[in-house]
Amino acid sequence: MSAEIPTESAPVATASEAPKSDISAAQTDGAFAAPGGDYIQDPEWDVQVKLKDLQADPNNPLYSIKSFNELQLAEPLVKGLVKLSFRKPSKIQERALPLLLRDPPTNLIAQSQSGTGKTAAFVLNMLSRVKLDTITPQALVLAPTRELAVQIRQVIQSMGEFLPGLVVQNIIPDPSKKGIKYEAHILVGTPGSVVETIKRKLLDTRQIGILVLDEADNMLDMQGMGDQCKRVKVALPHKPLQVVLFSATFPEEVMKYANQFAPNADEITLKPSQTVVKGIRQLYLDCNNLQEKFDTLLKFYGLMTIASSIIYVRTRATSASLAQRMISEGHAVVQLSGELEGHERDAVMEKFRSGEAKVLITTNVLSRGIDVQSVTMVINYDIPEDKDGRPDPETYYHRIGRTGRFGRVGVAISFVHDKDSWDRLYAIAKHFDMELHLLNTDDWDKVEDEVSNMIKHNRAGASIETMQKEGTAGAS
Ligand SMILES: Nc1ncnc2c1ncn2[C@@H]1O[C@H](COP(=O)(O)OP(=O)(O)OP(=O)(O)O)[C@@H](O)[C@H]1O
């Protein structure tokens, strides 16, 4: 691994560096808010990140020259953005919106780093195009999970708050909606439920002129979901149909499906090395075996005070047993994996979003898209692997992207406990040409200080070493 994660433009400024007069104490939701759009303030650590500075740095993905007004958005939409404290577009918003809003509409395949505001880009296009005079479905978003579909609907509703009569609905498994026809301007669903709804003639598809796939690489790559997405597309007769694909990752092998799904699309893509999010400090912890890994995790949580965090594991069984152990030690933990019923999943997300639960233990089911601003730490308890046991860089990237969102700081810690897990992590780091740092657990007081400081200052401390192919104790 060659280049160290650049820290010179790390998106933080300490309280003393930031002019106090610019800091407003207003809070929106979560522990981090963007008061007036200028600063992101973390009350727990008293850190201010000057979002204005990030958005003025041409090398930062949040950079833009234009304002939302200059992007030709209708006045009610600008009003909605102001209410959400969105002052300036990010790079992806500034670049994608003019392409999306062109007439006649054209297809778009767009990639941008995690947490850089892709949702707003495709949402503002839909809100700009829908006609509100009759409640007819005109735009459809497909997302890989229930949780993401719900989140996207909420974003559409907030951004469209000043559009009179706007109706947005989810198409997700919901026993109370059985047999009821969907009547909304915009629908957001998971592919399986949408296919079923179309089959049962509960969705009038004739006027749907926009089809968006969020996390498009994931959906097109997965056998089942890819087929379902295709079936949905075939069921949309409207001409022209604007097909919009968004993701933080588009592996080369998926691009060919993407191009077939969205023919003649404009493309905005990144090289793997450009995907690194500077605000996320990436570390790893080296354990000698599984038992030690388990004990180390508990010790770590026993010591640290963390706003909110997500622990990713490989299996449902690990998720359940870790949750049980942590709850018995007094931690406010929830766990979410595929076997839970829809309403149980909703309740888990509600507890986590509200802060009632500080720790969410989950599998890859929640690795993508989820936006909870108070998440300052992501733990890869199991290093992500694909179904054939190979390293899975995309999933690693999406998982750690649950922190460090829109200029915020965050820490990602990966646990390795044997040669396989170490090799997998090393391959992932190599894929992105990035460095990971060893968190030395010989002195736990130091660990506590260092990790706290990173969340605070996003800088590596003294006992952090660079990951080397040779020389990691238990894993080599
Ligand atoms: N222009 C903006 N100004 C301020 N905040 C913004 C702006 N655009 C988006 N945000 C906020 O940034 C956060 C991340 O946005 P979003 O969830 O759309 O990211 P994303 O690019 O889709 O990430 P991922 O790849 O992880 O799905 C959200 O909390 C959103 O409200």
PDBQT file of the ligand as one rigid body, heavy atoms in Angstrom, charges set to zero:
ROOT
HETATM    1  N1  LIG A 501     -25.731  19.957  -0.149  1.00  0.00    +0.000 N 
HETATM    2  C1  LIG A 501     -25.804  19.476   1.079  1.00  0.00    +0.000 A 
HETATM    3  N2  LIG A 501     -25.548  20.258   2.147  1.00  0.00    +0.000 NA
HETATM    4  C2  LIG A 501     -25.586  19.748   3.408  1.00  0.00    +0.000 A 
HETATM    5  N3  LIG A 501     -25.846  18.436   3.698  1.00  0.00    +0.000 NA
HETATM    6  C3  LIG A 501     -26.087  17.621   2.669  1.00  0.00    +0.000 A 
HETATM    7  C4  LIG A 501     -26.091  18.084   1.313  1.00  0.00    +0.000 A 
HETATM    8  N4  LIG A 501     -26.362  17.033   0.510  1.00  0.00    +0.000 NA
HETATM    9  C5  LIG A 501     -26.537  15.962   1.319  1.00  0.00    +0.000 A 
HETATM   10  N5  LIG A 501     -26.386  16.303   2.610  1.00  0.00    +0.000 N 
HETATM   11  C6  LIG A 501     -26.459  15.402   3.773  1.00  0.00    +0.000 C 
HETATM   12  O1  LIG A 501     -25.370  14.502   3.641  1.00  0.00    +0.000 OA
HETATM   13  C7  LIG A 501     -25.693  13.222   4.176  1.00  0.00    +0.000 C 
HETATM   14  C8  LIG A 501     -25.326  12.139   3.180  1.00  0.00    +0.000 C 
HETATM   15  O2  LIG A 501     -26.158  12.209   2.037  1.00  0.00    +0.000 OA
HETATM   16  P1  LIG A 501     -26.644  10.888   1.269  1.00  0.00    +0.000 P 
HETATM   17  O3  LIG A 501     -27.252   9.943   2.240  1.00  0.00    +0.000 OA
HETATM   18  O4  LIG A 501     -27.436  11.332   0.115  1.00  0.00    +0.000 OA
HETATM   19  O5  LIG A 501     -25.233  10.319   0.790  1.00  0.00    +0.000 OA
HETATM   20  P2  LIG A 501     -24.906   9.270  -0.336  1.00  0.00    +0.000 P 
HETATM   21  O6  LIG A 501     -23.947   9.923  -1.265  1.00  0.00    +0.000 OA
HETATM   22  O7  LIG A 501     -26.164   8.734  -0.921  1.00  0.00    +0.000 OA
HETATM   23  O8  LIG A 501     -24.141   8.162   0.497  1.00  0.00    +0.000 OA
HETATM   24  P3  LIG A 501     -24.099   6.553   0.352  1.00  0.00    +0.000 P 
HETATM   25  O9  LIG A 501     -23.204   6.257  -0.810  1.00  0.00    +0.000 OA
HETATM   26  O10 LIG A 501     -23.526   6.109   1.641  1.00  0.00    +0.000 OA
HETATM   27  O11 LIG A 501     -25.505   6.089   0.144  1.00  0.00    +0.000 OA
HETATM   28  C9  LIG A 501     -27.179  13.271   4.485  1.00  0.00    +0.000 C 
HETATM   29  O12 LIG A 501     -27.320  13.395   5.892  1.00  0.00    +0.000 OA
HETATM   30  C10 LIG A 501     -27.687  14.492   3.782  1.00  0.00    +0.000 C 
HETATM   31  O13 LIG A 501     -28.762  15.090   4.467  1.00  0.00    +0.000 OA
ENDROOT
TORSDOF 0
